[in-house]
Each structure stands twice: as C-alpha cells, then as structure tokens.
Amino acid sequence: MSGHSKWATIKRKKGAADAKRGMLFTRLAREIAMAAREGGGDPDSNFKLRLAVDKARGNNMPKDNIQRAIDRGTGQGDGGALEQIMYEGYAGHGVAVIVECVTDNRNRTVSDLRRALTKAGGNLGESNSVAWQFHRKAYFAFQIADRSQDSIFEMAVDGGADDVQFTDDTAEIYAAVEAFKSVSDTLRAAGITPEEAELRMEPSNMMELSPDDTVRVMKTIEELEELDDVQKVYSNLQVSDAALAAMEA
C-alpha cells in the first residue's frame, strides 16, 4: 500500500492546481449538494453534509457558494437534478477502476468515461464487473503537524480505527464503515480537521505492473479525474517508487 499512499499524497498536493482550474470548487459543490439532498440542508443534523461543508471551508470555498450548493441539493436552487453513480471498468493492462460520478446527464458521463477508457486500451464494464475486488472503508487524512505518530495511532485506535499509515507529513486512518462517525468525532475532539474524510472503495488486492505500464495507467486515471462529472477514481494499481519517480519527472 505504500506506493499507493504516496501517489495519493502527491495528488493531494496537486489540489491547488485543481482550484486554479475551478475543478475543486465544482466537485466540492456537488458533494455538498448530494449530501443535502440525501439528509437535508442542516449541517448540525446531517453528519455527511457537515463533513462536506467543513472540507469546503478548509479549501477556502466562499460561504455563498456553499449555501448555493446546499440550496441546489434541497431543491431550492437553480440547476438540474444531480445523481451520484458508480461506474466500473478497466483502465488498461487489466487494472480495475471504480469511478464515482455526480452528474445531471448520464449519457454525457458514460460517453466521456467510455472514450477515455477505450483510448487507454481499457473498457467500461457492467455493474459488479470489478466491484468484487474492492471493499468500502472509512478514510481520513490530515497533516501530522507537531503531533507524534504514537499519539495519533493511540487516538485513532481509541476512536475505532482498524489501521493508521504515515506517509511523509500525512497521517491516513482507515476504519470500518460503521466507525466513521466515532473516528470523526474523536478527531474533532482533538482539534483535528481532516483534509479528507469520506467513505471510499479500497482494493482487496493490489496489481503490480512494470514502471512504464504503471505510468501509463496513472495518466489514464488522471484523465478520468479531470472529467467534469468525476468525483473520485479508485483502482487496484500498486504504484512503485520507480513509477512515482517517472511520473514526477
């Protein structure tokens, strides 16, 4: 998992570039809208919405933008109805991907995904074609700052975490889905606002390729992530240090 985590860290550090392109605010707004649609527009009573709003504030999203996203989710704002859909397929070289999308036009989304995957030698699959290779986990990531790894580990385990990984200056916490709220509350009580707090798909087994093929698949995944309707892309690709070095070069 180390290479996979390092790649995730690199992608987080590229968040500023996303913000410059306007992509980050768009994705945050859709996340807020979906949370508000599912559980109502009050962050105090809608836990998922509270986390989405906290993430938006942490990325300096304007208050008015946040409120417009909440209004859209509750049916009070402008724009077409949004829906969240998970698509499955292969990104070339047999690497499985699950693509989480939020869209107001399924036909556009499917067309964009199919085009990107086909170009890379992969394909868009049917429902459950690759989902069996993944399991859902609660996930949190934040900067270690002046905290010790031991104290973070103990705090996370006390909150119900299954695993804690440290990469560079970042702590990553994994937990069962049902422990999401308890871990979140533990972090909040400790004054920690995660950069990421979500339920995500984690691969059961990683797939290792040559450095060159790994870079090709990584680029395909990045192309998927840049599509307007895509929120997250999960894969079972094991990223080696050699592939990371080539990607950063």
N, C-alpha and C positions, 0 to 999 in steps of 0.2 A: 504493500500500500504506500510505501514511502515516496516512490516516484509519482504515483497518482496524486498524493497530497502536495508534493512540491509543485506540480503543474497547477493544482487548484490555487495554491498561494500566488503563483505568477499571474494567473488570470484575475485574482482579486486585485492585485496591484495595478492591473490594466484598467481598473474601474474608472479612473479619471478620464481615460480616452473615451470610454463609453459615454460619460457625462457630456463631454465636448460634442459628441455626435447627437446628443439628445436621446440616445437609446435608453440610458439608465432611468431617466425620469419617466419615460413611456412605460417601461417594464414595471417600475415601482407603482405607477398609477393603476396599471392593470391588476397588479397584485392586491392593491387596496380595494379596488372596485369589486374583485371577486370575493374578497373576504367580507365586504359589506353586504354583498348580495346573499351570501350564504348565512351570515349570522347577525345582520342588522348593522346600523351605522353608528352604534355607540361603542367606542373602544374600551370603555370600562366594563362592559358586559360581554363583549365579543373579543375573546382572547386572541384569535387569529388576526383580527383587524388591529388590535393593539400592537402586535409584533410588526405588522406591515407598516403601520404609521411610525413606529419607533425607527424602523430601518430607513424609511423615507426621510425622517428628520435627521438621522445620522449622516445621510448623504446630502444634507442641505437643500432638500426639496422645499420650495415655498409653501407656506401654510395654505394659500389659496388653491394651489394645485392639489394638495392633499384633500381639501374639502370638496373640490370638484370631482375627484375620483370617488370619494365616499358617496356623493350625490348620484353619480352615474351608477354605482353599484346598487343603490337603493331605489333606482328608477326615477330620481328627481332631476337628473342632469341630461345633457344632450348626448348624442351618440347612439349607435346601435347596441343591441344587447350582446354582451360578451359571454363566452362559454369557455371553460377550461377542458382541454382534451389532451390525452396522452397518445402519442404515435410511437410505433415500434418499427425497427428495421435494422439494416446493416450498413455500416459506413465504409465498406471496402475491407478486403483481407479478412473477412469473417468476424469483424468487430461488431458486437451488438450495441445498439443505441436505443435509448428511450428518450423521446423528445416531448417536453412539456410545453404546451402552447396555450395562449389565451387569444381568442380570435372572435371577430364578428362576421367572418366569412370563411367557412370551412373549405370551400372549393379553392380559394386563393391559397390557403395554408397548405393543403395537400399538394397542390401543384408546385409550390415553392420547395417543399420538402422532397418531393419525388425528383424534381430537376436536380437539386443539389446532391442527393444520394446517388442517382444514376450516373451523373458526371464523374463521381468518385469510384465507380465500379461497384456500388452497393445497390440497395433497393429498399423500398418502403414495404414493410410486411403487414400481415394481418394482426388483429388483436390477439395477444398472448403468444405471438411468434417468438418473442425474446424475453417477455416479462418473467418467465420462469427462472431466468438466470439472475434475477435481482430480488432484493427484499427491501421493504420500507423501513427506514430508521429515522429517529430524531437526530438532528445535527446542529451543532453550534460552533462558531469560530470567532475568536477575538484575539486582540493583541495581549501578550503576556505582561508588557509594561514592567513594573517593579515587583511583580508577584513571583514567588518561587514556583517551580514546576511541582514540587511536592505539595504545596498548599493548594494549588489548582486541582491536582489529582484527588486529594482528600475531599475537597469541596464538591467536586463533580460526582464522586462515588457516593457521598452522603446524599446528594440530590437524586440519585438513581441511575447514574451513567453506567454504561457497560464498558466503555473504553475511552481513553484520553490519549491523543497523539500530539506531539510537539514538533513543529516544523519552523526552523528559523526563529522568528519572534512571535509565532502564532500558536495558540492552543486550539485544538479541534476536539470536540466532545461528541461521542456517539452514544445513543441510548435507545431503548425500546420506544415504540410509538407512544405507548401509554405513559411513559415517563417524561414526555415532552414538557408538560406544564410544571412538574416538580423541579426539573433541572432549570427551566427558565426562571421560576420563582427563586431558586437558590442563587442563580447568577444576579438577579435583580437585587436581592437582599445584600449581596456582596458589593453592590455598586458597579456591576459589570453590564455594559450594554453590548451584546454581540454584534459583530459586523454581519453575521449570517445566523439566522435561527429559523429552521424550517424542517419539514418532513421531506426526506429525499430518498431516491432509489439508490441502493448500494449493491454492487455486483457481488454475487456469491463466490465467483472465481474470476481471477484476472487472466487476460490473454496477453502474452508477450510476443512481440514481433521484432524484426530487425530494426535498428535505429532509423534507417531510411523509410521503411514502411510505416513505422510509428509516427514519424514526422508527417507523412502524407495523410494519415488518418487524423492526426491532431489538427491539421489545416482544414480538413473536411468538417470536423466538429466545430471549429471556429467559424467556418462559413455558415453552418447551421445556426450557431448562436447569434449571428449577425442578421438573421432574417427577422423581419418586423414582428411576427407573431410568436416567435420562440422566446420562452422564458428560461428554460433550463435544458441542458442536454446531459444525459447520464450515459456512460459507456463502461465496458469491462476491459478497457485498454490499460495495460501496465506500461507506465512511462519510465523508461530507464534514464539514468543520468546522462548517458551519451545522447539520447534523443532530446533531452532538455537542452543540452549544450548546443546541439544543432539548431533547435528551434529559436534559441535566444540570439544566435549568431547573426 
